[in-house]
């Protein structure tokens, strides 16, 4: 069996994707990309990103963070997630469908893409775990239907 090449780091993935789209790799973009890469799966606000960068020794203003967020959304490297009155952002890892539905754990502010049957199973396992329900003892049937457009 052939060996799989190692996946590139999230930092490298960000930089490679931005270069491929014709963006220059600037220090502010690098700092925001590193903040998302270091917090993979975590929902981050623009202010949270700014704070993380400042706390790790970087220098950037909040307006620049917002501008870079717009660029990263356009590049499908992050996606906005409306949460109540604020919009949070999450990194879209390499090989993940940027449009895949997300399971969001509001307590931990983690976001996980739901992909395929295993993703749905993982979603329900996580929901049961959060509620301290032992899932081997329960059977769950999921029924999906299209919404009635006249309702």
Steps between C-alpha positions, in 0.01 A plus 500: 500500500637842402577749772281809515696825482486686830233770518644846495470713811202736520746793472642363175148424372391862561807646330486265202128571444548877525794493257298286255229769503754772432516653849829623640615338821523791743587489869141593606355219283757261642409596858125452441562170318714377791229600747241296311742209453582494873128499581381247240139404564444786742255779424682832517379858492703774332574641846597153625742463209641846569546417868666165419746671263585774754542244781744300286717805430354618169401854411187557294194723523142371507412666168777300330366181659154573353648570155699177506192306615318619186792381284508159674124456454533584129779239477274241676764454771266602780126526527273731693269342758215716632470449877230710658579866444861444398674332211782260581744344258646152466791363297405260219772230508651363180275245333188620685194618309464870583122461470469189721258544789665564834438352842556785745561436868402832655662415834847442357455722190621214282373443146529168323394431140239228457600294198350170388338234714789487746473876550132467589579214740777707659258791536250291694770335713630844594148627581439197723842536666433866580174399667668209686287237324658161440432446130545118487182482710294713262382462145445811298309518175545807288225587255575769246239664287483800275330800653156583368547814285138604562531493878 
